[in-house]
Amino acid sequence: QVQLVESGGGLVQPGESLRLSCAASGSTIRFSRMAWYRQAPGKEREFLESIDPGISTYVNGRFTISRDNAKNTVYLQMFSLKPEDTAVYLCRIWNTQTWGQGTQVTVSS
């Protein structure tokens, strides 16, 4: 069974960038569509972006999702962070109940 572990979160100032990682273990995710979500305090979980198998990088505005099959890892690069980006960020194997535990991102001056 695949397990997902996110990392890379932390406290950053507005305008800075951050790269989150989602490392998979137990099985390969190279054939899986992978997705990033976030959940801010008091709000519902929000879908951010997904990446299909065979696609290495996908850019969508301030967020870039990418994957490294050799490392069995998916990344979320975030640019020009804003206070409203503060949330727990989670990765998921698309259309499954396999989620990571999340990593906290706080954007504050």
Secondary structure, DSSP 8 states (H G I E B T S, - for coil): --EEEEE--EEE-TT--EEEEEEEESS--TTS-EEEEEE-TTS--EEEEEE-TT--EEEETTEEEEEETTTTEEEEEE-S--GGG-EEEEEEETTSS-B---EEEEE--
